Amino acid sequence: MAIHPETDRPLEIYDSARRPIRPLDELQQVIRFRHLILQLLRRDILTRYKRSVLGIVWTMLNPLGMMIVLTLAFSTIFGRANGYPAYVLSGLLAWNFFAQTTNAAMVNLLWGGGLLHRVFIPRTSFSLAAIGTGVVNIVLSLVPMLLVMLVTGIPIYVTLWFLPIPILLLACFALGCGLLLSALAVYFPDVVEMYQIGITAWLYLTPVMYPESILPTATRTAIQTLNPMYGLLHLFRVPIIEGRIPTLAELLPSTGIALFVLLVGWVFFTENSDALSYRI
Amino acid sequence: MNAAQPLIHLENITIRYRIPTEPIRTFKEYAIRALQGKVRHRDFLALSGLNLDIMPGEVMGIIGQNGAGKSTLLKVIARVLHPNLGRVVVRGRVAPLLDLNAGFHAELTGRENIYLNGAILGFTYRQMQQKYAHIVEFSGLEEYIEAPMRTYSSGMWTRLGFSVATDERPDILLVDEVLAVGDESFQRKSYERIRQFQEDGTTIVLISHSMPQIKDLCTRATWLQHGQLKICGDPAAVIDTYLKNCP
């Protein structure tokens, strides 16, 4: 590599004719620009609560309020005996993480696109920052969830230490979906609107708020096999509700799907990213 | 850097925008049109077959009417647009002095925004910590630096943007019509800084509609028209020809 004559740093050379494989090149750029992604993440978290008096506490108060309402409502419908409050809370936490981050990945790219016009930065930065923000939020939301469980007398298991794995898998799946959606949304802005409808339908097709036992057998089998969110939510819930580590048979299919979707999203987005800067 | 090697090498650069003959805004429309076989595009060449070499230490002025492809050319050099045809080679660190307000966030303080903007330009947190005091001093915004940027005037936004983008001397500076920054004293200061960069060997590519500025600053000038290079050479001569043909 050539050396810069004045600074001893490596000389940056950009040659449009020498293009490494796009998905790998993007990965390299992301590592080079990791500080940018951290700054974007910091910006997302700071600005959200900046003008409110309580600030970052809202990150936890907001889900706490929601959880209290849900616990009251669902305990009346499904009873408290089978640990439904914990079931609903954990399900919604994971679901909201997915729904919010995929949406944020898409919206961030559309609104932050002005930057991509002016200066070279990795084009996946916005999606990565959105996922990072989501991870911070879901980890912070675990605190009010445990609080609600403690107060309502639901047992808390030590298997909680396993949660980083399902969170990581959810993040991979959300990033893959987010990248696919962002690439589409650049071409067709109405994808953002359509996704709102889609995600609502998807929510009801996933046992998040209702117990899966109320589904007819055929429907349940279909959801279990065709809906990737089913398995991912299951992995997130098992250590919280059942107090055990998921078995390999539960873990492997979801891991495979999450990584596959991430790979497809990453390749699709990066292969099309040149066209994106012409469009945004 | 080898003196014989151009710092910026543009070879047969073509940038083609595809514009649908009828605007297709939504996926629904697209699906319907695609089924009817009615998705037609018109090609618009923002740049076509452009060849240009810029040598170390040059100050290249780009002139031309609106829509001639001047900003597109800067985007190609800044690595934002990948050419559809041709090849671009850029050796060294590029600092784009474009409208960087998009990199600021109104709710964050000036200080937080300096770090964010620095990260956009590719600097690490530690590098920015070292630059921070110098950036604030140059911007002259010490008193306001802990206030959110929404309380800043537009002049203050551009002052901060300029101070961050030019804190470290780049190998190549891209300037798109933003030399009129802030009040008069800051304008003088920023002009002085660019002068200093030039003396220290920075190569500058400058878009301007101000012919006196081009004459004053540039060592060479290029006239673009409809995405094509008309002439390139001595600034006074290029400006003369441009003004004769495009009154």
Interface residues (C-beta under 8 A of the other chain):
Chain A: A2 H4 P5 L11 E12 I13 Y14 D15 S16 A17 R32 F33 H35 L36 L38 Q39 L40 R42 R43 L46 T47 K50 R51 G112 G114 L115 L116 H117 R118 V119 F120 I121 L184 Y187 F188 P189 D190 V191 M194 D274 S277 Y278
Chain B: M1 Y17 R18 R25 T26 F27 K28 Y30 K75 A78 R79 V80 L81 H82 P83 G86 R87 V88 V89 V90 R91 G92 R93 V94 P96 L98 D99 L100 A102 G103 H105 E107 L108 E112 Y115 L116 A119 I120 L121 G122 F123 T124 Y125 P148 D171
